[in-house]
Each structure stands twice: as structure tokens, then as C-alpha cells.
Amino acid sequence: MNVFDCIRQRRSIRAYQDRPVPEAALQRILEAVNAAPSAGNLQAYEIFLVRDAGRRRALSEASFGQEYVAQAPVVLVFCTNAARSAVKYGQRGERLYCLQDATIACAYAQLAAVALGLGTVWVGAFDDDAVIRALDLPGSLHPVAILPIGYPAESPEPRPRRALEDLAHELA
Ligand SMILES: Cc1cc2nc3c(=O)[nH]c(=O)nc-3n(C[C@H](O)[C@H](O)[C@H](O)COP(=O)(O)O)c2cc1C
């Protein structure tokens, strides 16, 4: 599957089969993430891989009861590591680059998952402190995206998008 097929086929998947994600598939997703660009190549983020059912349940509750977070067999949690970027870029690294690094990484994981026949949904609605507690995160890390991963149990239609003329602006 080429990258355009992955982009075209990706949907937010909110129902998963009761089937484990093979270790090799997870590995390939993480390798794709690791190839993502980052400011100064600092990769100012950490990823937590959650398979434990109790922690998935805690993440689901932290996400205001979004059930698919508990249902998916694997959940990745992307956290910024601001200090890692601040070493080189100061406040810009702390406020902006680490966030961009972590979110690009999550986008790569979403596309890699599609190529492997897996589904994901980017979960951004959560109580930060509850996620920090669920994962026992150190104070230096901040969660920015939760990504449940599993084999899809639904095939949603594509969601509408803005017209390109509305979105992309050519300047004279
Ligand atoms: C920053 C961000 C936060 C999101 N938060 C949630 C969320 O908390 N729960 C959810 O079900 N979907 C969430 N989504 C998924 C969007 O609803 C979804 O991408 C959008 O409706 C377009 O649908 P599609 O992904 O199927 O193309 C989020 C997506 C992004 C990029």
C-alpha cells in the first residue's frame, strides 16, 4: 500500500475486534514513528505502550468514558518531553517543538497502522492529570495524544472535508 492509499483509507476507528495486535505489527508501527521528523532531530517525546487491561480502563475513564480506549488491545500514549527540546531551543522547544514532534509521531503511527490492516483513533479529549496518574508519568512528561490500536470492527464512511480552495491559500 503506498502512502496515498494509506492516507485515503484511514478513518477514525472506534470499534475493535477482540483480536490481539501481533508483536511484529507493533514493532513496525514504532519503527515508522521513529522515522518521523523532529526539531533538531531531538525526538522530544516519549511513547507509552499500554496493553494492561486495568491501565486501558483507567485511560478510558481519563478520556471521559470513551469506551474504545479500553476496548482496543493496545493503546499508545504520546507525551511531550519538553526538557529534551529546551536544551537546544529554549522556550520555543518547550512550548512548540516538543508538541509538534509528538503529534507528527502520532500521525505516522496512524498511517503505519493502516498499512498493516489496523485501525486507530486519535483521542485528544482527556483529563491530563488522570492520564498522568493512570500511567504514573513523571512530572517532566505531558500526555498529548492517546492512540488506541486494533483490528477494525467497523468501516466508517469518509468524513467530509473543507474544499481545498477554502483551505489552501495561494498568495500573489
Ligand atoms: C487533535 C485531535 C483530537 C481528537 N480527539 C478525539 C477524541 O477525543 N475522541 C474521538 O473519538 N476522536 C477524536 N479525534 C478524531 C477526529 O474526530 C477525527 O479525526 C475527525 O472527525 C475526522 O474523521 P476521520 O479521522 O475518520 O477522518 C481527534 C482528532 C484529532 C486530530
The ligand as a MOL file (V3000), in Angstrom:
LIG
                    3D

  0  0  0     0  0            999 V3000
M  V30 BEGIN CTAB
M  V30 COUNTS 31 33 0 0 0
M  V30 BEGIN ATOM
M  V30 1 C -6.2690 16.6360 17.8950 0
M  V30 2 C -7.3580 15.6000 17.7020 0
M  V30 3 C -8.1680 15.2650 18.7670 0
M  V30 4 C -9.1630 14.2920 18.6090 0
M  V30 5 N -9.8420 13.8640 19.7090 0
M  V30 6 C -10.7430 12.8570 19.5750 0
M  V30 7 C -11.3540 12.2970 20.7120 0
M  V30 8 O -11.1020 12.6700 21.8580 0
M  V30 9 N -12.2590 11.2970 20.5250 0
M  V30 10 C -12.5590 10.8050 19.2810 0
M  V30 11 O -13.3560 9.8790 19.1870 0
M  V30 12 N -11.9600 11.3130 18.1680 0
M  V30 13 C -11.0520 12.3080 18.2890 0
M  V30 14 N -10.3980 12.7660 17.1860 0
M  V30 15 C -10.6780 12.1970 15.8410 0
M  V30 16 C -11.4880 13.1620 14.9850 0
M  V30 17 O -12.8030 13.2410 15.4700 0
M  V30 18 C -11.4580 12.6830 13.5100 0
M  V30 19 O -10.1270 12.6300 13.0640 0
M  V30 20 C -12.2750 13.5890 12.5910 0
M  V30 21 O -13.6320 13.5840 12.9400 0
M  V30 22 C -12.1550 13.1700 11.1240 0
M  V30 23 O -12.5640 11.8210 10.9560 0
M  V30 24 P -11.5460 10.7550 10.3350 0
M  V30 25 O -10.3690 10.6290 11.2840 0
M  V30 26 O -12.3110 9.4460 10.2700 0
M  V30 27 O -11.1050 11.2250 9.0050 0
M  V30 28 C -9.3940 13.7130 17.3330 0
M  V30 29 C -8.5650 14.0580 16.2700 0
M  V30 30 C -7.5350 14.9680 16.4550 0
M  V30 31 C -6.5830 15.2580 15.3050 0
M  V30 END ATOM
M  V30 BEGIN BOND
M  V30 1 1 1 2
M  V30 2 1 2 3
M  V30 3 2 2 30
M  V30 4 2 3 4
M  V30 5 1 4 5
M  V30 6 1 4 28
M  V30 7 2 5 6
M  V30 8 1 6 7
M  V30 9 1 6 13
M  V30 10 2 7 8
M  V30 11 1 7 9
M  V30 12 1 9 10
M  V30 13 2 10 11
M  V30 14 1 10 12
M  V30 15 2 12 13
M  V30 16 1 13 14
M  V30 17 1 14 15
M  V30 18 1 14 28
M  V30 19 1 15 16
M  V30 20 1 16 17
M  V30 21 1 16 18
M  V30 22 1 18 19
M  V30 23 1 18 20
M  V30 24 1 20 21
M  V30 25 1 20 22
M  V30 26 1 22 23
M  V30 27 1 23 24
M  V30 28 2 24 25
M  V30 29 1 24 26
M  V30 30 1 24 27
M  V30 31 2 28 29
M  V30 32 1 29 30
M  V30 33 1 30 31
M  V30 END BOND
M  V30 END CTAB
M  END
